[in-house]
């Protein structure tokens, strides 16, 4: 992996998951599998990375993760409500105990006044607990927004798993 910081975070996430006996599922939209790529760059990640869902369209979010169509209609794909539903779906459709989900506007187009380019929603969750989510506004071009999203996703996973120890 070319990005040393993402690799180091993925190593830390893997060690924390392994120490707890947890496995991870990812549900990605705007990152298109980059979180999964980051964690699978770590040797031995098959011990703690269970599966990933790349759900770029609303139809995929509904079909693969069970995100309610009403949630997407009411709040949009880029919303904390949607990423929380994505986390719940990733946990329900996998054997993992921990999940992360992301959806955002990476650009260069597609932003609105309410959700400008760089707006990203991220959620994390543990099986049996309510997911937590946040909205971030990342600066930069498409690649920068996506990279920041991966980094924040991994950092949040690490914090979640370490707090559960």
Buried (B, 14 or more C-beta within 10 A) or exposed (E): EEBEBBBEBBBBBBBBBBEBEBBBBBBBBBBBBBBBBBBBBBEEBEEBBBBBBBBBEBEBBBEBBBBBEEBBEEBBBBBBBBBBBBBBBBBEBBEBBBBBBBBBBBBEEBBEEEBEBBBBBBBBBBBEEEBBBEBBBBEBEBEBBBBBBBBBBBBBBBEBBEEEE
